Amino acid sequence: MTRRQTFWAAYAVGFAVTSIIAVFAFYMLNQTVPQRVDWQSLKLTSLQGEPISIDKYQGRVVVLNVWATWCKPCIEEMPAMDRLQQLHPDKIAVVTVSDEKLEKLLKFRSRQPYSFTYLKANTPLANQQLTVYPTTYILNPAGEIKEIYLGGQTWDSEKMQQKLLKYF
């Protein structure tokens, strides 16, 4: 075998191994995100302490974002989520859910007064295997999960708006 053939054979093997690892990692990440969530068991409340049910948002597409104040990608996507909420207030409800202490959420909201809804989960998100941040569930107007996004997204892009509005 020539040096050139050896190089290309090693390159092909390396590419194949890297591809297999990437597919496996993607598969495992998807396994860590629940495909169904019992939102009621999280005992959601507004930041004022009022009990809130996800059913309150039926009739609109719900962009339900699981986040934390320490999560940089979560914070980076919030301006786009806010613009999305402002662009389609009657068709889309952007709702964020965190299980952090109320004081921390109130302090964050005072510095970031976005127009979307902040909710507090009063039981740990980990009880529902919600441990990857940000994870965003797209619910249709009937409350059914239609899509799940991992990581930060550009929520106000034309492409994303079209994807979301097809459920309305």
FENZIRA-V609011 format. One record per pair of residues at least 6 apart in sequence whose ideal C-beta (glycine too) atoms are under 7 Angstrom apart, sorted by the first residue. I is the first residue (numbers start at 0). J is the second residue. Records with the same first field share a line. If there is no record, write none. Layout:
# FENZIRA-V609011
I->J / J
This chain:
# FENZIRA-V609011
28->149
31->130 / 131
32->131 / 134 / 147 / 149
33->127 / 128 / 129
35->144
36->127 / 129 / 136
37->127
38->53
39->52
40->122 / 127
41->120 / 122 / 127
42->120 / 121 / 122
43->51 / 96 / 118 / 119 / 120
44->50 / 51 / 118 / 119 / 121
45->51 / 118
46->101 / 104 / 105 / 108 / 117 / 119
51->118
53->61 / 142
54->142
56->92 / 94
57->140 / 141 / 142
58->140
59->90 / 91 / 92 / 140
60->90 / 91 / 137 / 138 / 139 / 140 / 163 / 166 / 167
61->92 / 94 / 138
62->80 / 83 / 91 / 93 / 135 / 137 / 154 / 163
63->94 / 96 / 135 / 136 / 138
64->80 / 94 / 95 / 133 / 135
65->96 / 124 / 129 / 132 / 133 / 134
66->73 / 95 / 97 / 132 / 133
67->73 / 97 / 99 / 132
68->97 / 99 / 103 / 107
70->132 / 133
72->133 / 150 / 151
73->132 / 133
75->151
76->133 / 151 / 152 / 154
77->111 / 113
79->153 / 154 / 155
80->93 / 115 / 154
81->113 / 114 / 115
82->155
83->91 / 93 / 154 / 155 / 160
84->91 / 93 / 114 / 115
85->114
86->155 / 160
90->164 / 167
91->163
92->116
93->115 / 116
94->115 / 116 / 118
95->115 / 116 / 117 / 118
96->118 / 120
97->104 / 119 / 120
98->120 / 123 / 124
101->119
104->117 / 119
108->117
131->149
133->150 / 151
134->147 / 149
135->148 / 152
136->144 / 147
137->145 / 146 / 163 / 166
138->144 / 145
139->145 / 166
140->166 / 167
145->166
152->159
153->159
